[in-house]
Amino acid sequence: MADTEDIANELVFLPIGGCEEIGMNLNAYGYGPAHDRKWILADLGVTFGSLDTPGIDLICSDPSFLVGEKIEAIFLTHAHEDHIGAVGLLYPRLQTKAQIYATPFTAELVRTKMEERGVDTSVLKPVALGGTVKAGPFEVTYVTLTHSIPEPNALAIRTPAGIILHTGDWKIDPSPQIGSKTDIKALTALGDEGVLAMVCDSTNVFEEGESGSEESVRDGLIQLIASQRQAVAVTTFASNVARVKSVIEAAELAGRAVCLVGRSMHRITDAAKAVGILPPTLEFVDEADAAHIPAEHILYLCTGSQGEPRAALTRIARGDHRNISLHQGDTVIFSSRLIPGNEKGIFQLQNSLADQGVRVITPRMVPEKIHVSGHPCRDELKRMYQWVRPRIAVPVHGERRHIMEHATFAKSLQVPEAIAPRNGSLVRLAPGDAEIIDLVPAGRLYLDGNKLVPEGAQGIDERRKLSWGGIVFASLTLDDDGQILDGPIIVTKGLSEGDGRLADESVEPLEIAAEDAINKMKRRDRSDDESVERAIGRAIRKACLAAFGHRPIIEVIVLRS
């Protein structure tokens, strides 16, 4: 009887987001028989919209598979948006009363997100660094790591079937500037105890060597900022509080006051001060007062390193920031990397600054280190595997190419088993060999205004078509016999004449085509509005292709009199 029970109880891992992209992390661990599993979740993150998703800022994983399941707790590894950005959006959707656990800095930022979405914050429970939480058959201990944000943690998950180490995002930084170093002792102790599986960050698996230390960036920023003679703006990821601290120190050593520009800079520094990561007495120059300070004594610390249209640095470059402006001879330092997919916005921003005579400095342009990655390169991955010694490697946090390469790399390090999941892969970790036993729905949800809608939502698809081909409205009035009383009247949006004017005389062939389509219809068909709409729609679509070379959306409005 006991053997049957042991076989029935399975330990499974389910990535719903983060295994076919870098971002949008949502991971689930289940224990028990297939019909009665208990679950914990690790992270509820977002990714961001692009030109392919017009009008969409945030995208998150669709957790529909987990709705109605027994979720014992939700654990957050750290405070980056791709790990916590969906908490306020998805927690109500999960229909659970599970507690949400996070270390103090992460909890401070998550609380704000929950309040903004009207989610009850009483379920949010701060956990001390190194703390342990019991949740159903799981016991989860926070293990201190280093990353590009305060309080990054791995989760050591103890289950009746074995230990899992869920790394979250990490690197090995011997001098992180803020917070403790990687807890090598705890990781090694886990390895000695015996780790069944390590679910691990794959972001930099193609990069040889190590990612580098924040201490080297601090030294590089001190040198670079000291050499500037006019106003300086530095842009970096606001969440990298160690980097923010280094910029502030470099500014002070150069005799410059610091002005924070951008909501995220204020939000992150306020949270860091609230939990004691930054001195609570730390003060900054108000934007409205910054213009009165001599250029050689001011440093602007700005959001917008990825060329985001509404971020502070982009608005400064466009000249529409209400308080801050840069001038010829000033310098903008990008203490950040270019995230793939953001090239167009970043280069447009940098060209706009250069066009105004502002010197732009990126990490590749100077001998000093002014940026390092927050994710492990191959040498760091190798060290982590040496400490933890898992039986199974489960790569996450990467595109398909990252996941596959990480699995191959782990096998080369003598890890007995490696499995390469996709979003929705239900991976059985125990009992027996690791294998993908099912594929569950793992779609995406788009935040469309104030609604979460599925990625195939018709409104978004229509909006995408509008951005490509525009829209044509055709209206006409028919009598009961189907004779035209008025129209067809054609109105276009998104179509142009050859000289750049909005479509005008080129609309006439569309009107003729619509009228001809009606005249060619049989009298009995003209009494059916749907038949009329289809006939006119086909005619206008063909005429549009001839006149404009586009296939716009066609809307036909039939009125009866």
C-alpha positions, 0 to 999 in steps of 0.5 A: 500500500505504501509503495502505491502511495509513493508512486502516486505522489509526483513532484512536478515542475511547470513553467508557464512563462519564462521558458520561451522568452527572457521575461514574463516569469511564472513557475509552478511546483506541484506535489501529490497525485495527479488528481490532487496536487498541491502547488506553490508558485515562484514569481508572477512577472511581465514582459513588455509590448512592442510595435507588434502589439499596438496599444499594449504596454504589459504582457503576462502569462495566462495562469488559467491552468492553475485556477481552481488548483490548491495553491499553498503559497506564492514566493517572489525571488526579487523585485524586477518587473519580469518577476513581480510585475504581474502580481496585482494583475494575476493574483485576483485571477488565480482565485486563491487566498494563498499568501505571497512571500517576499523579502523586505525590499521586494515586498515594499515594491510589490505592496505598491503594485497591489494597491494600484490594482486594488488587491488586498495587501494583507496576503503579502508577507515579508520574509527575513533574508534567509527565512524559511516558510512552510506551505503544505508539503513544501518548505521554502528557504530563501538563499541570498545571491547577488544580481542587479537589484537588492535582495535577490534570492534563490529558493531552496524548496524541500519536498518529500521527493527531494530538494529543488533549488530555484535560482531566480536571477543571479550572478556571482559578484564578489563586491556587490556594493549593496547587500551580502555576497552570494551565500556559497556556504548555504549553496554548498550545504544544499549540495552536500544534503543532495539536490534533486533538481536545479531550475536555473537562469540561462540568460548569459549561457552563450557568454564566456567568462564572468559577468563582472562586479559592480565595484569595477563599475563604481570605479569606472563611473568615478573616473568618467564622471570626474572627467566631464566639464559640463552637465552630465546625465546618467541613465541606467536601470532604476532597479539597480540600486547598487548602480544608482548608489555608485552614480551618486557617489561618483557625482559627490566626488566630482562636486555634483549635486544629483537630480533624479528624473523619472518616476521609477527612479523616485519609486525605487530610491524611496523603497530602498530608503524605506527598508534601509538599503539607502540612507534615509537622510539621502537627499536629491535636488528637485527637478524645478531647482536643477536648472539654477545649478551651474552645469558643471555641478549637476548630474541628472540620474534618468530613466530611459536607458532602453529608449522608452518613449515616455521615459525621462531621457527620451522626453529630455531628448525631444525637448518636451520635459517640463523641467530638464534640458540638455545643451551642446557640450553636455554628456549623457552616459548609458550605464546599461546594456542594449536589450535585444528588440530595443535597438530602434528606440535606443538608436533614435534616442542617441541620434536625437541627443547627438543632433543637439551636440550632446555627447553620448557615451556607451559602455563600448566607447570607453576603457572604463567599465560602466556596466556589467550584466546581472546574469551568470556567464559560463564560468559562473554557471560552472561554479554554481553547478559545482556547489549545488551538484544537482541530479537534474538540470532544468534551464529556464529564463531564456529563449529556446536557443538559451534553454537548449544550450544550457541543457547541453552545457549542464550535461558537459559538467557531468550533471546526470540529467538535463531537461529543456522545457517550454512554456506549458511543459509539465515536467515530472522530477520524481519519482523516476527519471525526469521527463515531460509528461504533459503539455498544458495551455500556457498562453499570454494575457495582454493588458489592454487599457484596464482589461486583461485580454487573451493574446488572440483578442480580436480588438488587438488583431484589428488594431494591428491591421489598422496600423498596417493598412488603415481603414475605409468607411463606406456608407449608403442609404437604400430604399425598400427596393434596393435603389440608392437614395444617398451615397456611397460616401467613402471616408478613409483613415490612414491612407495618403495621396502621393504628395503626402495629403490625406487621401482625397481624389484617390477616393473617387475610384472607391466610390465608383466601385461601390456604386457599380457593385450595388448596380450589378446585384440582383434586386432580391439580394439588395434587400439583404444588408449582409449581402450588400455589405459583402458585395461593396466590401469586396469591390472597395478592397479590390479598388483600394489595392489598385489605388493605394497598394493597401488592404485596409479594413473595410467597414460598410454601413447600410441604412434603409429609408 
